[in-house]
Amino acid sequence: MLWFGKQAESAQGADDPTVIRPAKLEVVFDGTITGNKLQVLLDEVNEFEGGLETLLAALRTKQELMQKAFPVTRTEDWGLSREAFLIVLSAVFPARRKLAAFFAELDASKAEELAETLVYGDGSVTERMREFCEIVPAERKKERRAIWDLAAEILHFRDPEGMPLMTRWVWDEETASGALREFIRGNDGMPEIPLDNRPETYEGARSWFAEALTEAGFYRDLPFLIDMLLAQAYADYVKAMSNGLGMVQAEFGGNQHPLEFVLKLLGVDAGGRKSVEGGDADRTLH
């Protein structure tokens, strides 16, 4: 894992243009805040049926779904049907609510072409994501923002170790909001948060959290554990901003387990998705 504090040790990574190198951040994340949010996450996970391993298994299933749709090694006969694309979309909660109707009406070959460029194109990660987002007209602002999340999750879950999660709920430079802000002590009093939306910035943050989790005794599944920790932080923020659970319950339904919002953010809620290869509905969490 290049982002796991081993950048200087990897001569191969230094020469590889496909590797995202972590940026040196201008903000300081707080270890105490991180520890507290990690403990809240673990407490909620321990109360959840199946515990941590069930949730990690759900994220691995999502990884497998993305890799089936977008193999690491693309073959000459690679293709992406409309059905497969909509199944991928169903695994991305911030996008599936806003984009399902749009993509259902879009020409299947156009969606396949843009998805191919996003995943296998020669441009930089940011260039490919922006080009993918151009499929949605600029005036459709909600869909335009949602498609960024779709691109971010396709790239991350297809390659969790090599690609940070760059969704808007992790960090959105435009609104200066997201999970990363919640780990900065005194962030409410800061005139601005010096974080941008470059992949290197997300990777710099991820490297810090990887080290923090390692110090806490976690060594396996760090990419997914970081995803869960960030989702917990954003869920805490939304609950606080909505004066408790009112807005959350209105959005996701009442009487839910506290972890349900985290699961929905990560797209591993029991939504009854089919596999990319077709067949019976696949509930990632039982």
C-alpha positions in Angstrom: 0.0 0.0 0.0 1.8 3.1 -1.2 -0.4 5.4 0.8 0.3 3.5 4.0 3.3 5.6 5.0 5.7 3.9 2.6 6.0 6.5 -0.2 9.7 7.0 0.3 10.4 3.3 0.3 8.9 2.6 -3.1 11.2 3.4 -6.0 8.8 1.8 -8.4 6.0 4.0 -7.2 8.1 7.1 -7.7 8.4 6.3 -11.4 4.8 5.2 -11.9 2.5 8.0 -13.2 -0.6 6.1 -12.3 0.2 6.2 -8.6 -1.5 8.9 -6.6 1.0 10.4 -4.3 -0.3 11.9 -1.0 -0.1 15.6 -0.8 1.3 17.4 2.3 -1.7 18.8 3.9 -2.1 22.3 5.3 -4.5 21.2 8.0 -3.9 19.1 11.1 -6.4 16.3 11.9 -7.0 15.7 15.6 -6.1 12.4 17.1 -8.5 12.7 20.0 -11.4 13.4 17.7 -10.4 10.5 15.5 -10.2 8.2 18.4 -13.6 9.2 19.7 -15.3 8.8 16.3 -13.6 5.4 15.9 -15.0 4.3 19.3 -18.5 5.4 18.4 -18.2 3.5 15.1 -16.9 0.3 16.9 -19.7 0.5 19.5 -22.4 0.7 16.9 -20.7 -2.0 14.8 -20.6 -4.3 17.8 -24.3 -3.9 18.3 -25.0 -4.7 14.6 -25.8 -8.3 13.6 -22.6 -9.9 12.3 -20.4 -7.2 13.6 -17.4 -5.7 11.9 -16.7 -8.7 9.7 -20.2 -8.5 8.1 -19.7 -4.9 7.2 -16.3 -5.5 5.8 -17.7 -8.4 3.8 -20.4 -6.1 2.4 -17.7 -3.6 1.2 -15.7 -6.5 -0.4 -18.9 -7.5 -2.2 -19.2 -4.0 -3.5 -15.6 -4.2 -4.6 -16.3 -7.4 -6.5 -19.3 -5.8 -8.2 -17.2 -2.9 -9.5 -14.4 -5.2 -10.6 -16.8 -7.4 -12.5 -18.1 -4.4 -14.3 -14.7 -2.9 -14.8 -12.0 -5.6 -14.8 -8.5 -4.7 -13.7 -7.3 -6.1 -17.0 -9.6 -5.1 -19.8 -10.2 -7.7 -22.5 -10.9 -7.0 -26.1 -14.5 -8.1 -25.7 -15.1 -5.9 -22.7 -18.5 -4.2 -22.7 -21.0 -2.7 -20.2 -24.7 -3.3 -20.8 -27.3 -0.9 -19.6 -28.4 -3.4 -17.0 -24.9 -3.8 -15.6 -24.4 0.0 -15.6 -27.7 0.5 -13.6 -26.6 -2.2 -11.1 -23.3 -0.3 -10.6 -25.4 2.9 -10.1 -27.6 1.1 -7.5 -24.5 0.6 -5.3 -23.8 4.3 -5.1 -26.3 5.8 -2.7 -25.8 9.6 -3.3 -26.1 9.0 -7.0 -28.7 6.3 -7.4 -31.5 8.5 -6.0 -30.8 11.3 -8.5 -29.5 9.6 -11.6 -31.5 6.4 -12.1 -34.1 8.0 -14.3 -31.4 9.9 -16.3 -29.3 6.8 -17.1 -32.4 4.7 -17.8 -33.2 7.1 -20.7 -29.6 7.6 -21.9 -28.3 5.7 -24.9 -26.5 2.6 -23.6 -23.6 3.0 -25.9 -22.9 6.5 -24.7 -22.9 5.5 -21.1 -20.5 2.6 -21.9 -18.2 4.9 -23.9 -17.9 7.5 -21.1 -17.5 4.8 -18.4 -14.7 3.2 -20.5 -12.9 6.5 -20.7 -13.4 7.1 -16.9 -11.9 3.8 -15.9 -9.4 3.0 -18.7 -8.7 6.4 -20.2 -5.2 8.0 -20.5 -6.0 11.4 -18.9 -5.4 12.3 -15.3 -7.9 11.1 -12.7 -9.4 14.5 -12.4 -9.7 15.0 -16.2 -11.4 11.6 -16.6 -13.9 12.4 -13.8 -14.7 15.8 -15.2 -15.2 14.4 -18.7 -17.5 11.7 -17.3 -19.6 14.3 -15.5 -20.1 16.2 -18.7 -22.7 13.6 -19.7 -25.1 15.5 -17.5 -26.1 19.0 -18.8 -24.7 21.8 -16.6 -28.2 23.2 -15.8 -29.2 20.0 -14.1 -27.1 20.9 -11.0 -28.3 18.2 -8.6 -27.6 15.4 -11.1 -24.3 17.0 -12.1 -23.1 16.9 -8.5 -24.4 13.4 -8.0 -22.5 12.0 -11.0 -19.2 13.1 -9.5 -20.0 10.8 -6.6 -20.7 8.0 -9.1 -17.4 8.5 -10.8 -15.6 8.6 -7.5 -17.1 5.4 -6.2 -16.5 3.4 -9.4 -12.8 4.3 -9.3 -12.4 3.8 -5.6 -14.2 0.5 -5.1 -12.7 -1.0 -8.3 -9.2 -0.3 -6.7 -9.7 0.4 -3.0 -6.0 0.4 -2.2 -4.8 2.5 -5.1 -7.6 5.1 -5.3 -9.0 7.2 -2.4 -12.7 7.8 -2.0 -13.3 11.2 -3.5 -17.1 11.7 -3.0 -18.5 15.1 -2.0 -19.5 13.8 1.4 -15.8 13.0 2.1 -14.8 16.5 1.1 -16.4 19.2 -1.2 -14.1 22.2 -1.8 -17.0 24.2 -3.3 -19.0 24.1 -0.1 -16.1 23.6 2.3 -18.0 20.7 3.8 -17.6 16.9 4.3 -16.2 14.3 6.7 -12.7 15.6 6.6 -13.7 18.9 8.2 -15.1 17.0 11.2 -11.6 15.8 12.2 -10.1 19.4 12.4 -10.4 20.8 15.9 -11.9 24.3 15.9 -13.0 24.1 12.3 -16.1 26.3 12.9 -13.8 29.2 13.7 -11.6 28.8 10.7 -12.2 31.4 7.9 -11.5 28.7 5.3 -10.4 25.1 5.2 -7.3 24.8 3.1 -8.2 21.5 1.4 -8.9 21.1 -2.3 -10.4 18.3 -4.4 -7.2 17.0 -6.0 -6.8 13.2 -5.7 -3.4 13.8 -4.0 -5.2 15.7 -1.2 -7.6 12.9 -0.6 -4.7 10.5 -0.6 -2.8 12.6 1.9 -5.8 12.5 4.2 -6.1 8.8 3.8 -2.5 8.2 4.6 -3.0 10.1 7.9 -6.0 8.0 8.8 -4.2 4.8 7.8 -1.5 5.6 10.3 -4.0 6.5 13.0 -5.8 3.2 12.6 -2.6 1.3 12.7 -1.7 3.0 15.9 -5.1 1.9 17.2 -4.2 -1.7 16.4 -5.9 -2.2 13.0 -3.7 -3.6 10.2 -6.1 -5.3 7.7 -8.8 -3.8 5.5 -7.5 -0.3 6.1 -9.1 1.2 3.0 -12.5 0.0 4.0 -12.1 0.9 7.6 -11.1 4.4 6.6 -14.3 4.6 4.5 -16.3 3.6 7.4 -14.7 6.1 9.8 -15.2 8.9 7.3 -18.9 7.9 6.9 -19.3 7.8 10.7 -17.9 11.4 10.9 -20.3 12.6 8.2 -23.2 10.9 9.8 -22.4 12.6 13.1 -22.3 15.9 11.3 -25.7 15.4 9.6 -27.3 14.4 12.8 -25.9 17.4 14.6 -27.0 19.8 11.9 -30.5 18.3 11.9 -31.0 18.7 15.7 -30.9 15.0 16.3 -32.3 12.4 14.0 -35.3 14.3 12.6 -33.9 15.1 9.1 -32.1 11.7 9.0 -35.3 9.9 9.7 -37.2 12.0 7.2 -34.6 11.1 4.6 -34.0 7.5 5.4 -36.9 6.4 7.5 -37.4 6.2 11.2 -36.6 3.5 13.8 -33.3 2.6 12.2 -30.1 1.3 13.8 -27.7 4.2 14.3 -25.3 2.6 11.8 -27.9 2.6 9.0 -26.9 6.1 7.8 -23.3 5.0 7.6 -24.3 1.9 5.5 -26.4 4.0 3.1 -23.5 6.5 2.6 -21.3 3.5 1.7 -23.9 2.0 -0.5 -24.0 -1.3 1.3 -27.5 -1.1 2.8 -29.7 -4.0 2.1 -31.2 -2.7 -1.1 -31.8 -5.9 -2.9 -29.4 -5.3 -5.8 -28.8 -7.8 -8.5 -25.3 -9.0 -9.3 -23.6 -7.5 -12.4 -23.8 -11.0 -14.0 -27.6 -11.0 -13.4 -29.5 -13.6 -11.4 -31.3 -13.3 -8.1 -31.3 -10.2 -6.0 -28.1 -9.9 -3.9 -28.6 -8.4 -0.5 -25.2 -7.4 0.7 -26.4 -7.2 4.3 -28.7 -9.9 5.5 
